[in-house]
Amino acid sequence: MLAKTSQTNKKAVVSGADYQAIRDFLNRSSGIVLGENKQYLVQNRLSPLLKKFDLASFADLVSALQSPLGAARQIRSAVIDAMTTNETFWFRDNMQFTVLSQSVLPELLNQKTGTIKIWSAACSTGQEPYSISMCAEDVVRSVGRGRNIQIIGTDISESVLLEAQNAVYSELALSRGIEPMDRQRFFLKMHEGYRVKPEINQRVRFQQFNLLKPFSVLGRFDVIFCRNVLIYFSDDVKRDILRRMAGALEPGGYLFLSTTESMPVGLKEFEPVKGGVRYFKKVG
């Protein structure tokens, strides 16, 4: 059994050994790289888990992370959830969505006869894939013909995916990026908040996924959004992920990074698209 106690110490402190073990777990399981002096971050984010799982100390938490027992899976998942930053909002880096609507999607609609597939990696609570779907809705309507555009949103955190699948957002959540006109067009007012309309929701599906795992299970894509997540990985892991994303893209497919991220030097699989917006086209 996992070590537990009914007298959880609310003032438990992260020792150097505990911190190193938690760093190793996060790097091994999710690719997240913590710096040398982030004990305060671990203490703040993981302390509530001691009470939640009735653990006496961070040493007990580390023991649970290292336990082969199935009961420890929930604790491991909760630690990853707590240590993952899920900051997001609608149409984040707005110019990228303008490019998607005015350039990328029209080009793909003209060139492809089959389904257009888009991957939102590290989608958090769903704002990014639903924003993509709203762009797709406008583009499909503007060309005057129905086309199948499929969007998959993935994240390592199971808890944020549940929120994304629920597709209901608070007034505060909508205030971060949704204009009043778009609120009327794309959401239904409910007692519990605002629900994404079926025509936006139906082209999006969600799946729990770890970017360290092979991408082949997800299929191939025409566009990948991988924004505000690579900053948590080491340079080697970042290069590996981007090379594998190139392999998951169809020829001439597009990759969007955040405005604060850059393509690693020497990576030959992508070339930047000119125009002042940070996105890339697959080479070959």
Secondary structure, 3 states (H helix, E strand, C coil): CCCCCCCCCCCCCCCHHHHHHHHHHHHHHHCCCCCCCCHHHHHHHHHHHHHHCCCCCHHHHHHHHHCCCHHHHHHHHHHHHHHCCCCCCCCCCHHHHHHHHHHHHHHHHHHCCCCEEEEEECCCCCHHHHHHHHHHHHHHHHHCCCCCEEEEEEECCHHHHHHHHHCEECHHHHCCCCCHHHHHHHEEEECCEEEECHHHHCCEEEEECCCCCCHHHHCCEEEEEECCCHHHCCHHHHHHHHHHHHHHEEEEEEEECCCCCCCCCCCCCEEECCCCCCEEEECC
